[in-house]
């Protein structure tokens, strides 16, 4: 089965992001495919490589990055959501003359068209948050 996962919640505001992460791990371990991960609204915070987490807490951003990289997943941060929250890639940082970029290298900036494409090409689309 082919899944698209949409993450709406920030990494530490609720359990939704962590639940989505664990669901993805389970889907992959069961031999299913994740067609695309789409991070929307506050969910783009899961792709912020500049976040610093206390030593006694789980680094959810790092776990997402690891999952995406190890499994070569297509991970998209909604451009509008990301720009509003300062989660930008190197190209957007240059475009808006910002001194740094914060989007993990495992993800890219994209639009809602990619979410529509994913919905059409997946058997299931699940929302978390």
C-alpha positions, 0 to 999 in steps of 0.5 A: 500500500502507498501512503502520503502522510501530512504532518500539521503539528509542531514537534513538541506541541502535541503527540501528533508529530511523534505519532506520525513518525512512529506510524511512518516507521511502522509502515516502512517496516511492514513493507509498505511505501511512503509516497510523500511526507508533506509538512504543513502549517506548524508541522514545518517545525519538524524540519527545522535543523536549527532547533535545540532540544534539551538533553533529556528530551527526544530530538524529533527533528533529528529523528525525522531527518534520519527517517527521511534520509535513511529511507530516501523519502520525498519530504516537502515543507509547504512553502507558505507555512515554512516562510511564515515560520522561518523554516527556509532553504538556502535558495529562499534565504538568498532570495529574501536576504536572510543570513541563514537557512534552517530547513534540513537537507533531507527535505525541500520546499514545495507547494500544495500542488505536490500534496494534490499529486501525492493524494492522487498517486497514493492509496491512503492519505493520513493527516496527523495534528 
